[in-house]
């Protein structure tokens, strides 16, 4: 450390070499780096003291719904589905931000009561947050999207697959990170066409979600010229399935249910809650594979997915969450990575600049699916391949080879521009 006791600056005549010396302890002359340092410090002081301005605040709004215990106790539904994906996404953004001088912070609002969703959004809006991961069912998503506080906000839908949200109930400020039911159904239909398994039996559960899933299958069948040879509701309640002889009752019911059906190649089930769909496989009268919500499942993310670098994402998520990544987690991770990628490319943490970048036609995102992902400008849906997987194997990925499109093969899945009923408001 040099302590200045005297300073002498000798300036010679103009046109001649000027020598600046600084005398400190010991009397030795040093180059005048202190003068340069003073200039740099003054420049830094003149910059806005805006550490906060380099930080992008992102909201997470989730409604925790009590899950009904599925048919099997093997994989009980976690109580942190969705938010763990967002936490991994914010961590990944922070890694990039260390090189770009940007910071990302996640403000979590997780509520248990649907009535508490709107007040939670108001709190996020009051904090100045304009980018919000909305882990909400369709009804609550529309409720908050239409609130005055949501004007100027962008909501990233990570839970609701409803096709209506991409059509007649679409909102300009909502982007959809997970595939719609139509995309899932089209992905399965393409696979059946590729395998030439064109005749299917459709079994539909009693819930409203089951009926919406079944309607998407019917639409996909018409679109890809599949034949639904039987369309039947499932009404059996296997209440005694966990007693010693419960499996006998389920087997007998499935055999009766499928007896006498027209010739078919595949049984497609619509059981989004997982109440009974797993009972169908290996119990049908004719030996036929099962697909849909159980069996061969079209999904955005699956446990056996390891291609295109997905293994490293699976491992990082398991290390953080101590469980496997689920589709809701993947959608939330995609939402955070979308924001982080746009912030990096726009070199800004201003929410308006970030959103402008996301909505540019050339914006693309890496999602460990082999192709860049992008948003459809007509309904806000994220284009993405759909995995078709069973419990321990990734069977295939749609779009299937040979299904072509004028602009993007990914637009063969779901509602294409000429078919859309979306009129933003």
Sine and cosine of phi, psi and omega as CSV:
sin_phi,cos_phi,sin_psi,cos_psi,sin_omega,cos_omega
0.00,0.00,0.76,-0.65,0.00,-1.00
-0.96,-0.27,0.83,-0.56,0.04,-1.00
-0.97,-0.24,0.88,-0.47,-0.01,-1.00
-0.96,0.29,0.84,-0.53,0.09,-1.00
-0.97,-0.25,-0.45,0.89,0.05,-1.00
-0.44,-0.90,0.58,-0.81,0.02,-1.00
-0.77,-0.64,0.75,-0.67,-0.03,-1.00
-0.75,-0.66,0.84,-0.55,0.03,-1.00
-0.90,-0.43,0.90,-0.45,0.02,-1.00
-0.98,-0.20,0.88,-0.47,0.03,-1.00
-0.94,-0.33,0.89,-0.45,0.01,-1.00
-1.00,0.07,-0.03,-1.00,-0.11,-0.99
-0.90,0.45,0.46,-0.89,0.04,-1.00
-0.86,0.51,0.57,-0.82,0.02,-1.00
1.00,0.02,-0.22,0.98,0.04,-1.00
-0.94,-0.33,0.35,-0.94,-0.03,-1.00
-0.88,0.47,0.76,-0.65,-0.02,-1.00
-0.97,-0.23,0.73,-0.69,-0.03,-1.00
-0.90,-0.44,0.81,-0.59,0.05,-1.00
-0.94,-0.33,0.80,-0.60,0.04,-1.00
-0.78,-0.62,0.48,-0.88,0.07,-1.00
-0.84,-0.55,0.83,-0.56,0.03,-1.00
-0.99,-0.14,0.82,-0.57,0.07,-1.00
-0.83,-0.56,-0.37,-0.93,-0.01,-1.00
-0.89,0.46,0.76,-0.66,-0.06,-1.00
0.99,-0.13,-0.24,0.97,0.11,-0.99
0.97,0.23,0.10,0.99,-0.05,-1.00
-0.98,0.18,0.57,-0.82,0.05,-1.00
-0.99,0.12,0.74,-0.67,0.00,-1.00
-0.87,-0.50,0.49,-0.87,0.11,-0.99
-0.86,0.51,0.49,-0.87,-0.14,-0.99
-0.99,0.12,0.87,0.49,0.04,-1.00
-0.96,0.27,-0.39,0.92,0.00,-1.00
-0.91,0.40,-0.56,0.83,0.04,-1.00
-0.90,0.43,-0.66,0.75,0.04,-1.00
-0.91,0.42,-0.65,0.76,0.02,-1.00
-0.88,0.47,-0.63,0.78,0.02,-1.00
-0.89,0.46,-0.63,0.77,0.03,-1.00
-0.90,0.44,-0.70,0.71,-0.01,-1.00
-0.89,0.45,-0.66,0.75,0.03,-1.00
-0.89,0.45,-0.61,0.79,0.02,-1.00
-0.92,0.40,-0.59,0.81,0.04,-1.00
-0.92,0.39,-0.67,0.75,0.03,-1.00
-0.90,0.43,-0.62,0.78,0.02,-1.00
-0.91,0.41,-0.49,0.87,0.00,-1.00
-0.96,0.27,-0.33,0.94,0.04,-1.00
-0.93,0.35,0.50,-0.87,0.06,-1.00
-0.88,0.47,0.76,-0.65,0.04,-1.00
-0.96,0.28,0.98,0.22,-0.23,-0.97
-0.85,-0.53,0.82,0.57,0.15,-0.99
-0.86,0.50,-0.58,0.82,0.02,-1.00
-0.93,0.37,-0.53,0.85,-0.02,-1.00
-0.94,0.35,-0.37,0.93,0.03,-1.00
-1.00,0.02,0.11,0.99,-0.02,-1.00
-0.95,-0.32,0.77,-0.63,0.04,-1.00
-0.98,-0.22,0.89,-0.46,0.02,-1.00
-1.00,0.04,0.78,-0.63,-0.01,-1.00
-0.82,-0.57,0.69,-0.73,-0.01,-1.00
-0.99,-0.16,0.50,-0.86,0.15,-0.99
-0.81,-0.59,0.88,-0.48,-0.01,-1.00
-0.88,-0.48,0.93,-0.36,-0.06,-1.00
-0.80,-0.60,0.62,-0.78,0.09,-1.00
-0.96,-0.29,0.89,-0.45,0.03,-1.00
-0.99,0.14,0.85,-0.53,0.01,-1.00
-0.93,-0.37,0.72,-0.69,0.02,-1.00
-0.92,0.39,0.89,-0.47,-0.02,-1.00
-0.98,0.19,0.67,-0.75,0.18,-0.98
-0.97,0.24,0.69,-0.72,-0.03,-1.00
-0.88,0.48,0.81,-0.58,-0.02,-1.00
-0.94,0.34,0.00,-1.00,-0.07,-1.00
-0.83,0.56,-0.61,0.80,-0.05,-1.00
-0.91,-0.41,0.59,-0.81,0.07,-1.00
-0.99,0.11,0.00,1.00,-0.10,-1.00
-0.89,0.45,-0.63,0.78,-0.04,-1.00
-0.79,-0.61,0.97,0.26,0.02,-1.00
-0.88,0.47,0.64,-0.77,-0.03,-1.00
-0.90,0.43,0.75,-0.66,0.00,-1.00
-0.96,0.28,0.39,-0.92,0.03,-1.00
-1.00,-0.07,0.07,1.00,0.01,-1.00
-0.84,-0.54,0.42,0.91,0.01,-1.00
-0.90,0.43,0.72,-0.70,-0.02,-1.00
0.99,-0.15,-0.85,0.52,-0.08,-1.00
-0.92,0.38,-0.51,0.86,0.03,-1.00
-0.92,0.40,-0.58,0.82,0.08,-1.00
-0.91,0.42,-0.63,0.78,0.04,-1.00
-0.91,0.42,-0.61,0.79,0.00,-1.00
-0.92,0.39,-0.62,0.79,0.07,-1.00
-0.92,0.39,-0.62,0.79,0.03,-1.00
-0.89,0.45,-0.65,0.76,0.00,-1.00
-0.93,0.36,-0.55,0.83,0.06,-1.00
-0.92,0.39,-0.65,0.76,0.04,-1.00
-0.91,0.41,-0.63,0.78,0.06,-1.00
-0.89,0.46,-0.64,0.77,-0.01,-1.00
-0.90,0.44,-0.58,0.82,0.03,-1.00
-0.88,0.48,-0.72,0.69,0.05,-1.00
-0.93,0.38,-0.62,0.79,-0.05,-1.00
-0.89,0.46,-0.42,0.91,0.05,-1.00
-0.91,0.42,-0.42,0.91,0.02,-1.00
-1.00,-0.05,-0.39,0.92,-0.05,-1.00
-0.98,-0.22,-0.04,1.00,-0.02,-1.00
0.96,0.29,0.47,0.88,0.00,-1.00
-0.88,-0.48,0.54,-0.84,0.06,-1.00
-0.86,-0.51,0.53,-0.85,0.00,-1.00
-0.76,-0.65,0.74,-0.67,0.02,-1.00
-0.79,-0.62,0.65,-0.76,-0.03,-1.00
-0.95,-0.32,0.85,-0.53,0.06,-1.00
-0.98,-0.21,0.93,-0.37,-0.09,-1.00
-1.00,-0.08,0.72,-0.69,0.14,-0.99
-0.77,-0.63,0.97,-0.23,0.02,-1.00
-0.90,-0.45,0.84,-0.54,-0.09,-1.00
-0.85,-0.53,0.37,-0.93,-0.01,-1.00
-0.96,-0.27,-0.24,0.97,-0.08,-1.00
-0.90,-0.43,0.78,-0.62,0.04,-1.00
-0.82,0.57,-0.48,0.88,0.01,-1.00
-0.94,0.35,-0.30,0.96,-0.03,-1.00
-1.00,-0.01,-0.05,1.00,-0.05,-1.00
-0.92,0.38,-0.76,0.65,-0.04,-1.00
-0.88,0.48,-0.73,0.68,0.06,-1.00
-0.86,0.51,-0.57,0.82,0.02,-1.00
-0.91,0.41,-0.63,0.78,0.05,-1.00
-0.91,0.42,-0.61,0.79,0.03,-1.00
-0.88,0.48,-0.61,0.79,0.03,-1.00
-0.90,0.43,-0.66,0.75,0.04,-1.00
-0.91,0.42,-0.66,0.75,0.01,-1.00
-0.91,0.42,-0.64,0.77,0.01,-1.00
-0.91,0.42,-0.45,0.89,0.03,-1.00
-0.99,0.12,0.03,1.00,0.04,-1.00
0.99,0.11,0.23,0.97,-0.04,-1.00
-0.99,0.11,0.75,-0.66,-0.06,-1.00
-0.88,-0.48,-0.14,0.99,0.03,-1.00
-0.87,-0.49,0.89,-0.46,-0.16,-0.99
-0.74,-0.67,0.81,-0.58,0.16,-0.99
-0.98,0.19,0.89,-0.45,-0.09,-1.00
-0.97,-0.24,1.00,-0.10,0.02,-1.00
-1.00,-0.05,0.96,0.27,-0.18,-0.98
-0.70,-0.71,0.49,-0.87,0.19,-0.98
-0.91,0.42,0.20,-0.98,-0.12,-0.99
-0.86,0.51,-0.68,0.73,-0.07,-1.00
-0.89,0.46,-0.72,0.69,0.00,-1.00
-0.95,0.32,-0.53,0.85,0.04,-1.00
-0.89,0.45,-0.71,0.71,0.03,-1.00
-0.92,0.40,-0.59,0.81,0.01,-1.00
-0.86,0.50,-0.75,0.66,-0.05,-1.00
-0.97,0.25,-0.51,0.86,0.01,-1.00
-0.90,0.43,-0.46,0.89,-0.03,-1.00
-1.00,-0.08,0.04,1.00,0.02,-1.00
-0.96,0.28,0.56,-0.83,0.06,-1.00
-0.84,0.54,-0.55,0.83,-0.01,-1.00
-0.92,0.40,-0.33,0.94,-0.03,-1.00
-1.00,0.09,-0.07,1.00,0.05,-1.00
-0.90,0.43,0.78,-0.63,-0.07,-1.00
1.00,0.07,-0.10,1.00,0.07,-1.00
-1.00,0.00,0.38,-0.92,0.23,-0.97
-0.87,-0.50,0.81,-0.58,0.02,-1.00
-0.97,-0.26,0.76,-0.65,0.02,-1.00
-0.98,-0.21,0.97,-0.23,-0.04,-1.00
-0.95,0.31,0.88,-0.47,-0.03,-1.00
-0.88,-0.48,0.08,1.00,-0.03,-1.00
-0.79,-0.61,-0.62,0.78,-0.19,-0.98
-1.00,0.05,0.91,-0.41,0.02,-1.00
-1.00,0.02,0.12,0.99,-0.15,-0.99
-0.85,0.53,0.76,-0.65,0.02,-1.00
-0.92,0.40,-0.49,0.87,0.00,-1.00
-0.88,0.47,-0.53,0.85,0.01,-1.00
-0.91,0.41,-0.36,0.93,0.04,-1.00
-0.99,-0.17,0.00,1.00,-0.04,-1.00
-0.79,-0.62,-0.94,-0.34,-0.14,-0.99
-0.91,0.41,-0.38,0.93,0.00,-1.00
-0.96,-0.28,0.38,0.92,-0.04,-1.00
-0.94,0.34,0.44,-0.90,0.04,-1.00
-0.75,-0.66,0.64,-0.77,-0.06,-1.00
-0.89,0.46,-0.56,0.83,-0.08,-1.00
-1.00,0.04,0.23,0.97,-0.04,-1.00
-0.88,-0.47,0.78,-0.63,0.13,-0.99
-0.92,-0.40,0.64,-0.77,-0.12,-0.99
-0.95,-0.30,0.90,-0.43,-0.09,-1.00
-1.00,0.02,-0.45,0.90,-0.02,-1.00
-0.98,-0.20,0.41,-0.91,0.01,-1.00
-0.91,0.42,0.51,-0.86,0.12,-0.99
-0.97,0.24,0.23,-0.97,0.08,-1.00
-0.87,0.49,-0.57,0.82,0.03,-1.00
-0.89,0.46,-0.64,0.77,0.03,-1.00
-0.91,0.42,-0.67,0.75,0.02,-1.00
-0.90,0.44,-0.71,0.70,-0.01,-1.00
-0.91,0.42,-0.66,0.75,0.03,-1.00
-0.90,0.44,-0.61,0.79,0.02,-1.00
-0.88,0.47,-0.69,0.73,0.04,-1.00
-0.92,0.38,-0.67,0.74,-0.02,-1.00
-0.88,0.47,-0.65,0.76,0.04,-1.00
-0.87,0.49,-0.66,0.76,0.02,-1.00
-0.90,0.44,-0.68,0.74,0.00,-1.00
-0.90,0.44,-0.63,0.78,0.06,-1.00
-0.90,0.43,-0.70,0.72,0.00,-1.00
-0.88,0.47,-0.56,0.83,0.01,-1.00
-1.00,0.06,-0.12,0.99,-0.04,-1.00
0.90,0.44,0.57,0.82,0.12,-0.99
-0.98,-0.21,0.98,0.17,-0.22,-0.98
-1.00,-0.03,-0.25,0.97,-0.03,-1.00
-0.97,-0.25,0.85,-0.53,-0.08,-1.00
-0.78,-0.63,0.46,-0.89,0.18,-0.98
-0.96,-0.27,0.77,-0.64,-0.02,-1.00
-0.95,-0.31,0.83,-0.55,0.02,-1.00
-0.90,-0.43,0.83,-0.56,-0.21,-0.98
-0.88,-0.47,0.77,-0.64,0.05,-1.00
-0.97,0.23,0.06,-1.00,-0.12,-0.99
-1.00,0.09,-0.27,0.96,-0.11,-0.99
-0.98,0.20,0.30,-0.95,0.03,-1.00
-0.90,0.43,-0.61,0.79,0.04,-1.00
-0.90,0.44,-0.63,0.78,0.06,-1.00
-0.87,0.49,-0.65,0.76,0.00,-1.00
-0.92,0.38,-0.60,0.80,0.05,-1.00
-0.92,0.39,-0.64,0.77,0.04,-1.00
-0.90,0.44,-0.69,0.73,0.00,-1.00
-0.89,0.46,-0.62,0.78,0.03,-1.00
-0.90,0.43,-0.60,0.80,0.06,-1.00
-0.90,0.43,-0.62,0.79,0.06,-1.00
-0.90,0.43,-0.67,0.74,0.02,-1.00
-0.88,0.47,-0.69,0.72,0.02,-1.00
-0.89,0.46,-0.66,0.75,0.02,-1.00
-0.91,0.42,-0.60,0.80,0.03,-1.00
-0.88,0.47,-0.66,0.75,0.05,-1.00
-0.92,0.40,-0.66,0.75,-0.07,-1.00
-0.90,0.43,-0.63,0.78,-0.09,-1.00
-0.94,-0.35,0.24,0.97,0.13,-0.99
0.88,0.48,0.71,0.70,0.20,-0.98
-1.00,-0.03,0.33,-0.95,-0.02,-1.00
-0.89,-0.46,0.87,-0.49,0.09,-1.00
-1.00,0.02,0.97,-0.23,-0.09,-1.00
-0.99,0.14,-0.33,0.94,0.07,-1.00
-0.46,-0.89,0.67,-0.74,-0.03,-1.00
-0.73,-0.69,0.98,-0.18,-0.18,-0.98
-0.79,-0.61,0.61,-0.80,0.10,-1.00
-0.99,0.15,0.53,-0.85,0.08,-1.00
-0.99,-0.11,0.87,-0.50,-0.07,-1.00
-0.87,-0.50,-0.09,1.00,-0.06,-1.00
-0.96,0.29,0.72,-0.69,0.05,-1.00
-0.95,-0.33,0.98,-0.21,-0.04,-1.00
-0.98,0.18,0.90,0.44,-0.09,-1.00
-0.91,0.42,-0.45,0.89,-0.04,-1.00
-0.98,-0.21,0.45,0.89,-0.13,-0.99
-0.94,0.34,-0.31,0.95,-0.03,-1.00
-0.99,-0.15,0.02,1.00,0.11,-0.99
-0.98,0.18,0.12,-0.99,-0.13,-0.99
-0.84,0.54,-0.55,0.83,-0.05,-1.00
-0.94,-0.35,0.26,0.96,-0.08,-1.00
-0.88,0.48,-0.58,0.82,-0.04,-1.00
-0.93,0.38,-0.42,0.91,0.05,-1.00
-0.92,0.38,-0.65,0.76,0.01,-1.00
-0.90,0.43,-0.67,0.75,0.02,-1.00
-0.91,0.42,-0.66,0.75,-0.01,-1.00
-0.89,0.45,-0.67,0.74,0.00,-1.00
-0.91,0.41,-0.63,0.78,-0.01,-1.00
-0.92,0.40,-0.70,0.72,0.01,-1.00
-0.90,0.44,-0.64,0.77,0.02,-1.00
-0.89,0.46,-0.70,0.71,0.05,-1.00
-0.90,0.45,-0.66,0.76,-0.08,-1.00
-0.89,0.45,-0.60,0.80,-0.09,-1.00
-0.99,-0.14,-0.01,1.00,-0.03,-1.00
-0.94,0.34,0.68,-0.73,0.08,-1.00
0.98,0.22,0.16,0.99,0.01,-1.00
-0.96,0.28,0.47,-0.88,0.07,-1.00
-0.86,0.50,0.34,-0.94,-0.01,-1.00
-0.84,0.55,0.71,-0.70,-0.05,-1.00
-0.51,-0.86,0.32,-0.95,-0.03,-1.00
-0.97,-0.23,-0.43,0.90,-0.14,-0.99
-0.49,-0.87,0.59,-0.81,0.15,-0.99
-0.97,-0.25,0.85,-0.53,0.01,-1.00
-0.95,-0.31,0.82,-0.58,-0.04,-1.00
-0.94,-0.34,0.54,-0.84,0.06,-1.00
-0.85,-0.52,1.00,-0.04,-0.03,-1.00
-0.62,-0.79,0.98,0.20,-0.11,-0.99
-0.92,0.40,-0.46,0.89,-0.02,-1.00
-0.99,0.12,-0.17,0.99,0.00,-1.00
0.96,0.29,0.52,0.85,-0.05,-1.00
-0.98,0.18,-0.61,0.79,-0.17,-0.99
-0.60,-0.80,-0.23,0.97,-0.12,-0.99
-0.85,0.53,-0.54,0.84,-0.01,-1.00
-0.94,0.34,-0.24,0.97,0.00,-1.00
-0.97,0.25,-0.27,0.96,-0.17,-0.98
-0.98,0.21,-0.67,0.74,-0.12,-0.99
-0.87,0.50,0.66,-0.75,0.06,-1.00
0.93,0.36,0.14,0.99,-0.01,-1.00
-0.84,-0.54,0.02,1.00,0.01,-1.00
-0.96,0.29,0.40,-0.92,0.00,-1.00
-0.88,0.48,-0.72,0.69,0.08,-1.00
-0.99,-0.13,0.60,-0.80,-0.01,-1.00
-0.96,0.29,0.99,-0.15,-0.06,-1.00
-0.73,-0.68,0.57,-0.82,0.06,-1.00
-0.95,0.32,0.34,-0.94,-0.02,-1.00
-0.88,-0.48,0.64,-0.77,0.02,-1.00
-0.58,-0.81,0.07,-1.00,0.00,-1.00
0.92,-0.39,-0.79,-0.61,0.01,-1.00
-0.98,0.22,-0.29,0.96,0.11,-0.99
-0.74,-0.68,0.24,-0.97,-0.04,-1.00
0.99,0.15,-0.86,-0.51,0.12,-0.99
-1.00,0.08,0.94,-0.33,-0.20,-0.98
-0.95,-0.33,0.82,-0.57,0.19,-0.98
-0.98,0.21,0.77,-0.64,-0.13,-0.99
-0.40,-0.92,0.32,-0.95,0.05,-1.00
-0.98,0.22,-0.49,0.87,-0.04,-1.00
-0.52,-0.86,0.55,-0.83,-0.03,-1.00
-0.58,-0.82,0.50,-0.87,-0.04,-1.00
-0.86,0.51,-0.64,0.77,-0.02,-1.00
-0.99,0.13,0.09,1.00,-0.02,-1.00
-0.96,0.29,0.88,-0.48,-0.04,-1.00
-0.75,-0.66,-0.01,1.00,-0.09,-1.00
-0.99,0.14,0.27,-0.96,0.10,-1.00
0.81,0.59,0.61,0.80,0.03,-1.00
0.99,0.15,0.11,0.99,-0.05,-1.00
-0.89,0.45,-0.41,0.91,-0.01,-1.00
-0.85,0.52,-0.64,0.76,-0.03,-1.00
-0.93,0.36,-0.55,0.83,0.08,-1.00
-0.93,0.37,-0.67,0.74,0.04,-1.00
-0.85,0.52,-0.70,0.72,-0.04,-1.00
-0.93,0.37,-0.66,0.75,0.00,-1.00
-0.91,0.42,-0.61,0.79,0.02,-1.00
-0.93,0.38,-0.69,0.72,-0.01,-1.00
-0.89,0.45,-0.60,0.80,0.03,-1.00
-0.90,0.43,-0.55,0.83,-0.03,-1.00
-0.99,0.11,-0.73,0.69,-0.16,-0.99
-0.99,-0.14,-0.22,0.98,-0.04,-1.00
0.87,0.49,0.55,0.84,0.09,-1.00
-0.31,-0.95,0.07,-1.00,0.01,-1.00
-0.98,0.18,0.49,-0.87,0.08,-1.00
-0.95,0.31,0.72,-0.70,0.02,-1.00
-0.94,-0.34,0.24,-0.97,-0.05,-1.00
-0.82,0.57,-0.61,0.79,0.02,-1.00
-0.91,0.41,-0.63,0.78,0.09,-1.00
-0.88,0.48,-0.71,0.70,-0.03,-1.00
-0.89,0.46,-0.67,0.75,0.01,-1.00
-0.89,0.45,-0.66,0.75,0.03,-1.00
-0.93,0.38,-0.63,0.77,0.07,-1.00
-0.88,0.48,-0.69,0.72,0.03,-1.00
-0.86,0.50,-0.65,0.76,0.01,-1.00
-0.88,0.48,-0.72,0.70,0.01,-1.00
-0.92,0.40,-0.63,0.78,0.02,-1.00
-0.94,0.35,-0.54,0.84,0.09,-1.00
-0.87,0.50,-0.73,0.69,0.01,-1.00
-0.90,0.43,-0.71,0.70,-0.01,-1.00
-0.89,0.45,-0.67,0.75,0.01,-1.00
-0.90,0.43,-0.67,0.74,0.01,-1.00
-0.92,0.40,-0.62,0.79,0.04,-1.00
-0.90,0.43,-0.65,0.76,0.02,-1.00
-0.90,0.44,-0.72,0.69,-0.06,-1.00
-0.95,0.33,-0.57,0.82,0.01,-1.00
-0.99,0.11,-0.16,0.99,-0.04,-1.00
0.82,0.58,0.67,0.74,-0.08,-1.00
-0.50,-0.86,0.49,-0.87,0.17,-0.99
-0.93,-0.36,0.24,0.97,0.09,-1.00
-0.98,0.20,0.83,-0.56,-0.06,-1.00
-0.83,0.56,-0.59,0.80,0.01,-1.00
-0.90,0.43,-0.68,0.73,0.02,-1.00
-0.92,0.40,-0.62,0.79,0.02,-1.00
-0.90,0.44,-0.71,0.70,-0.02,-1.00
-0.93,0.37,-0.59,0.81,0.05,-1.00
-0.88,0.48,-0.62,0.78,0.01,-1.00
-0.92,0.39,-0.67,0.74,-0.01,-1.00
-0.87,0.49,-0.60,0.80,-0.08,-1.00
-1.00,0.05,0.02,1.00,0.09,-1.00
-0.93,0.36,0.59,-0.81,-0.04,-1.00
-0.85,0.53,-0.52,0.86,-0.07,-1.00
-1.00,0.01,0.08,1.00,-0.04,-1.00
-0.94,0.34,0.75,-0.67,0.02,-1.00
-0.69,-0.73,0.41,-0.91,-0.09,-1.00
-0.68,-0.73,0.65,-0.76,0.09,-1.00
-1.00,0.06,0.76,-0.65,-0.05,-1.00
-0.74,-0.67,0.35,0.94,0.00,-1.00
0.87,0.50,0.63,0.78,0.02,-1.00
-0.78,-0.63,0.23,0.97,0.14,-0.99
1.00,0.00,-0.32,0.95,0.02,-1.00
-0.68,-0.73,0.42,-0.91,0.06,-1.00
-0.92,0.40,0.57,-0.82,0.04,-1.00
-0.98,-0.22,0.55,-0.84,-0.01,-1.00
-0.49,-0.87,0.19,-0.98,-0.07,-1.00
-0.98,-0.18,0.62,-0.78,0.12,-0.99
-0.99,0.17,0.77,-0.64,-0.06,-1.00
-0.97,0.23,-0.24,0.97,-0.05,-1.00
-1.00,0.01,-0.26,0.97,0.03,-1.00
-0.53,-0.85,0.03,1.00,0.04,-1.00
0.97,0.22,0.20,0.98,-0.01,-1.00
-0.99,0.13,0.68,-0.73,0.08,-1.00
-0.98,0.21,0.87,-0.49,0.11,-0.99
-0.92,0.39,0.71,-0.70,0.03,-1.00
-0.25,-0.97,0.52,-0.85,0.15,-0.99
-0.90,0.43,0.41,-0.91,0.03,-1.00
-0.91,-0.42,0.79,-0.62,0.03,-1.00
-0.99,0.16,0.59,-0.80,0.18,-0.98
-0.89,-0.46,0.93,-0.36,-0.18,-0.98
-0.69,-0.72,0.48,-0.88,0.26,-0.97
-0.96,-0.29,-0.10,-0.99,-0.20,-0.98
-0.84,0.55,-0.67,0.74,-0.10,-1.00
-0.84,-0.55,0.31,0.95,-0.02,-1.00
-0.47,-0.88,0.70,-0.71,0.19,-0.98
-1.00,0.07,0.92,-0.40,-0.12,-0.99
-0.99,0.14,-0.73,0.69,-0.04,-1.00
-0.25,-0.97,0.08,-1.00,0.01,-1.00
-0.71,-0.70,0.75,-0.66,0.09,-1.00
-0.97,-0.23,0.51,-0.86,0.20,0.98
-0.91,0.42,0.61,-0.79,0.04,-1.00
-0.98,0.22,0.47,-0.88,0.07,-1.00
-0.84,0.55,0.68,-0.73,0.03,-1.00
0.99,-0.16,-0.26,0.97,0.05,-1.00
-1.00,0.00,0.98,-0.21,-0.13,-0.99
-0.98,-0.18,0.32,-0.95,-0.01,-1.00
-0.57,-0.82,0.47,-0.88,-0.05,-1.00
-0.89,0.46,-0.57,0.82,-0.08,-1.00
-0.89,-0.46,-0.77,0.64,-0.04,-1.00
-0.55,-0.84,0.76,-0.64,0.05,-1.00
-0.87,0.48,-0.44,0.90,0.03,-1.00
-0.90,0.44,-0.38,0.93,0.02,-1.00
-0.99,0.16,0.05,1.00,0.19,-0.98
-0.98,0.20,-0.14,0.99,0.04,-1.00
-0.97,-0.25,0.84,-0.54,0.05,-1.00
1.00,0.05,-0.34,-0.94,-0.10,-0.99
-0.99,0.12,0.90,-0.45,0.01,-1.00
-1.00,0.09,0.22,-0.98,-0.06,-1.00
-0.82,0.58,-0.74,0.68,-0.02,-1.00
-0.91,0.41,-0.33,0.95,-0.06,-1.00
-0.99,-0.11,-0.21,0.98,-0.19,-0.98
-0.91,0.41,0.59,-0.81,0.13,-0.99
-0.95,-0.31,0.19,0.98,-0.05,-1.00
-0.97,0.23,0.79,-0.61,0.15,-0.99
-0.76,-0.66,0.99,-0.14,-0.14,-0.99
-0.83,0.56,0.60,-0.80,0.14,-0.99
-0.63,-0.78,0.00,0.00,0.00,0.00
